[in-house]
Amino acid sequence: MTDSTEPPSTSAAEPNPNPHLNPNSLIHPRREPFEHGLLPIPKLIFPDPTQTLIQLRQKLVSHPRVDYATLADTVQISVDHARLVLDTLASVLHSGADPLVKAEPGEIDSVGADLHDLILFLYIQSYKKLLPRTHKDSAAVADVWPSTSAFDGYLSALSPLQLVRSNSRRFMPSQADEEAHQLSYLQKHMANILSLLAEPVEGEGEESLVLTMEGFEHLGFLIQFGEKGSEGVSLSQAAPFFANSDPDMPAVPVPAAQVHDWISQNIASALEHITERISAKENGPSSVSDQDVTMADACTSSIKTSPSARGSSFIEGISKSSYVKQASDLKGSSVKVLNCHDSVIYILAPLRYATVYGCSDTTIVLGAVGKAARIEHCERVHVITAAKRVCIANCRECVFFLGVNQKPLMVGDNHKLQVAPYNTYYSELEEHMAKVGIETTINRWDDPLALGVIDPHDSLSHPAGVSDVQAESATRLDPDQFTNFLIPNWFGSGSPGSTKDNPFPLPEAYMSSQQRNLQAIYVSFTAFKVIDVE
């Protein structure tokens, strides 16, 4: 097992262009809606989102909280898709106090979504992601990702599914580039977004819009101040026009134009800071933070914990190793596992969000993920996770061992995927699951929901007609191929926690197969003992 030494954090490695700048004074986009909240449902991508959503708000003004049926009828989508919208919104909401966040899986429909949050969620479905970047040395990674597959030749012959395998030798954009892209999107659309949250002044017409403090706080779904996000400065306390409001008195509404000017100035300052930071890094000494880790360096620089990612830990470039991280080793409650190959990676911790991207021939254990796990652009990986929800995109020949409370979501260009029930445990698993709110009595592992093969949120052009094609779903793993995955007890019997077995009940077919395997092992062991005695 390799437990790599952590290098200095990104902030220590990067030159700071303005060391006197208070990080809590900078505005940031909330990454969660953009990373885990975009759904490839064509009917949710409106030609004119502002006008459409203004009309939707007018229709639903008598519904401060929106349930499945109301949303399905208003937006003209299926009830299943409406359920997916509310489930996804619940996983990316900014306020832990919202009833939708606290709702049990069976209560989401009756609780419903706040209308303002729902409108913002629907608005950002028009967002286009930043294109993946190309590896600085494509030849250096050609032997690990992506490998040649029978799918490559097969897909090239398909029409209209001539989907360019543009994920070849591409890697996630840097955190700074993604943040700048999201801020630029918000800067461009902020006037429209504010118009959806604002109210007209009585008797003065639609052009005199004002924003109440409550309406302003809903912007916390998209933006935040400080490095710790929701744990940092609240929006109303950061804004000069609401900062000193008496909590016992309703705050005076503020003209939407004034709010827009203030946010625009803050976004411009943040973009300037990002540009200076990138420029300082490019002109300064080489830093680990945004470079692609070569195989030779993987064991010494493979985990990067970046304060600029506001609570995310990065595990990147692991190759031909075993790697373990516990909760005490991670900074924040989100993890990204990037570009790892031929390895076994254990993340035994309670998490809010987890992303696995660009990995191949690797087994990855994600402890307990309370909001959302996303696995994307992976090939021949085994992912074992207990999670509230799981999204799988553009993967090939992978197996997912799931304890999941919502239907696994299959999107994009997937091929030969298999799903199976959860198959492992470690001593603190049930404690971690309870901490992040995962139910052991609900496991939807075998009920995947497949959406479109094309992601309308990417910035690529696609052949006509492809957007209507449904993604390939997953098949169930043959019970005879199902085995338990044993997590070694590296930390001895002193490890806290009481979990002694898989907390998710196994379906009968898999339980029977497991018992047959155990019986076969017992028979073989007995026969071996007899031979040894003779």
WOZI-V898559 format. One line per field, one symbol per residue. burial: + if it has 9 or more other ideal C-beta (glycine too) atoms within 8 Angstrom, else -. A space follows every 50 residues. Layout:
burial=???
//
This chain:
burial=---+--+-+++-++-+----+--+-+++++++++++++++++-+-+--++ -+++-++--+--+-++++-+++-++-+---++++++++++++++---+-+ +-+-+--++-+++++++++++++++-+-+-+++-+-----+--+++--+- ++--+--+-++++---+-+++++++++++++++++++-++-+++++++++ +------++++++-+++++++++++++-++-+--++--+--++-+----- +-++++-+++-+++-++++++-+++++++++-----+++--++++-+++- +++++++++++++++++++-++++++---+-+-++++++++-++++++++ +-++++++++-++++++++++++++++++-+++++++++++++-++++++ ++++++++++++-++-+++++++++++++++++-++-+-+--+++--+++ +++++++--------++-+-++++--+-+--+--+-+-------+-+-+- -+++-+---+++++--+-----------------
//
